[in-house]
């Protein structure tokens, strides 16, 4: 049962409309067993490097069966869920039982028998609204897995495949992959003492780590695939890493400052949000200060450069890479790079959308 301001929810009160809309428009689309789960992932204790131990259970969370809500028309509303009618004491105060539930990793509810509780959890519970608890959506989660795997395949193709636009086979040298690796923080990527295979492995590892820690880094698969299409920022980030490797510039971890090593001249003090990623801090500074960026480039004896290849306007049709002749895997990679969703679509439809995207980019 649901109560609003100590009044049983029924058709005669205005708030019934919210519940009725839920029953008609949302509840039918849910699974028969509705599952809510903690948004915090289960942790696994480590007993040694690379040796997982026991699963560390999450502390129990108490979810109250009461919530305050605000309606623009009716003002403040005090909602409660209860399994039975509340009791009333001599002073006229209502008492509800239970007060809430102990929520572990996940809890399941029956759509037919518990629509009231499902409504309360989805629409009113502050733990759900705040994101501490989420509704399990298997279809949505499956789509996320497919899209993530799809982007991972595209990244691996760009880094490892011999037919990749980044490979020495197509660029004429190893410089492009080495520059991109430097931009992703791979130390000494420019040094020929480090083989290109080593650079490739470390580059994918850096991109993959960025994806796994996306909340911290803000750089993952999507950024990688975007940056390789526009090289200006990539070149700057790569040169910062290279200058750091060559000790042209140095970073002071206690003062949070970047300086030129030769004359100890201060470049900048990075802001607090970059304390865990000083390379990104210096990159952000140079992006916002063109003059300082030019000074930085002028101090480099050895640096990456890149010039976009000139396109022969008479052969613009070649830029389609003969999409019809590509294998299914190659076409999927082209679709991901162009920002086209391929899943569930036929090959001609994907090719048409890729070409439309490219036309818009050239306008």
Buried (B, 14 or more C-beta within 10 A) or exposed (E): BBBBEEEEBEEEBEBBEBBEEBEEEEBEEBEEEBBBBBEEEEEEEEEEEEEEEEEEEBEEBEBBBBBEBEEEEEEEBEBBBBEEEBEEEEEEEBEBEEEBBEBEBEBEBEBEEBBBBBBBBBBBBBBBBEEBBBBBEEEEEEEEEEBEEBBBBBBBBBBBBEEBBBBBEEBEEBBBBBBBBBBBBBBBBBEEEBEBEBBBBBBBEBBBBBBEEBEEBEBBBBBBBEBBEEBEBBBBBBBBBBBBBBEBBBBEEEEBBBBBBEEEEEBBEBEEEBEEBBBBBBBBBBEEBEEBBEBBBEBBEEBBEEEEEEEEEEEEEEEBEEBEEBEEEBBBBBBBBBBBEBEEBEEEEBBBBBBEBBEEEEE
